[in-house]
C-alpha cells in the first residue's frame, strides 16, 4: 500500500465461471487499497491471488471511485490447469451528498368555468301506505213500515174554457175524486198563487176577476192544484177580451121615429165602434138608418110590425160587438093582407099599396 488513507471498498467482483466449479475449492484473498487509485495499476498491486500463478484475475483499468471497503478479488481454481479467462470489474462511486433543487411554480392563469345545467332532475315518489282497520259492527234491525199507496186522484175544473170581457168575473169549480173526503185545492193564475191585477185574480173559492185591460197575451190559465199533491191539478183557459156594451139592448119605435144608441168600450186603446142595421153599415130606408154617432131612425113606410138588429163593432177588434133589437110599429089604421102576403093600408084617400122594397 502506498496511499496514506485506507478505505473500505464496497466492491464486489463476482466471478462466475462454469469451468471453475469442477475444480478444487478456490482460495480467496483480501486486501485493502487506497481510494483514488487507478484500477489498472493499483488494483493489481493490492490483489493477492492464491493458487496457480497462471490463474490470475485481471482488473479493468477504470478508476475506482468507491469511498472504501473490501475488495473481493478472486476465485481461483485448484492446481488443475484451466484456460485463462479475462474478467472485467467496474467500480461505481456512491456520492455522499444529495443535491437539493427548489422550484416554486408561478400560476399566471386562473381558469373560469361556467356550468349551465341542461336538465332539471325530477323526483317522483309514490308513498305506499298500509292501514289496518278494526271495525265492530252491531246489526240493527228496523222493521219496514207498511206504506199504504196514495190513491190516484182525478181533478176536473169547470168550466174548462171561457171568453171573458175585461173587468168581469167568472166562477170556477174544482171537482176532486178518488178519495173521501175530497181534499182542498189551491188556485193559481199563470202559475202565480192567487194571480195579480195585470192577468186577473182568483179567490180561495175559485171566483176569477178579469183585469181591466186586455193582457198580452190575451189568454190566461187558471189552475186548481190539490193541497200537498202538486202533481194533481186541472187547468182552464180564459180569453180576456174587450168589453163593449150598448145603453139599450131593446127599443120600440114607430115609423120615422129615432133613438140614440151609445156604445161603451172597455179594455181597448181605441174606443171607436162601427154601426150597422141588419148587417148593412149605416142601414138604408127599408130597415132604417144609423149614423156613426149611433143615432138610429126607423123607416117611414111600415105596413106591418118589423124588427131590425142594430150592431156596434169594435174598431180595435172586429170580433167584439154589441147588439140591440129595434121593433118598428106601423101607424094605427086598416090593413088588408092579400093572398100573396102583401099588406095594403086603407085610409080616407083609398087603398095604399105596399111600399116597394
LINMO-V148603 format. One record per backbone hydrogen bond with DSSP energy under -1.0 kcal/mol. NH is the residue of the N-H (numbers start at 1). CO is the residue of the C=O. If there is no record, write none. Layout:
NH_CO / NH_CO
This chain:
7_33 / 9_68 / 9_69 / 11_9 / 11_70 / 20_17 / 23_20 / 36_64 / 37_34 / 42_38 / 43_38 / 45_41 / 46_42 / 55_52 / 64_37 / 69_8 / 72_11 / 154_177 / 156_175 / 158_173 / 162_237 / 164_239 / 166_241 / 167_211 / 168_165 / 170_208 / 172_206 / 173_158 / 175_156 / 177_154 / 186_225 / 188_223 / 189_192 / 190_221 / 192_189 / 194_187 / 195_192 / 196_200 / 200_196 / 201_209 / 202_194 / 203_207 / 206_203 / 208_170 / 209_201 / 210_168 / 214_267 / 220_238 / 222_236 / 223_188 / 224_234 / 225_186 / 226_232 / 227_184 / 229_226 / 232_229 / 234_224 / 236_222 / 237_160 / 238_220 / 239_162 / 240_218 / 241_164 / 243_266 / 245_264 / 247_262 / 251_325 / 253_327 / 255_329 / 256_299 / 257_254 / 259_296 / 261_294 / 264_245 / 266_243 / 274_313 / 276_311 / 277_280 / 278_309 / 280_277 / 282_275 / 283_280 / 284_288 / 288_284 / 289_297 / 290_282 / 291_295 / 294_291 / 296_259 / 297_289 / 298_257 / 306_328 / 308_326 / 310_324 / 311_276 / 312_322 / 313_274 / 314_320 / 315_272 / 320_317 / 322_312 / 324_310 / 325_249 / 326_308 / 327_251 / 328_306 / 329_253 / 334_346 / 336_344 / 338_342 / 341_338 / 344_336 / 345_352 / 346_334 / 347_350 / 350_347 / 352_345
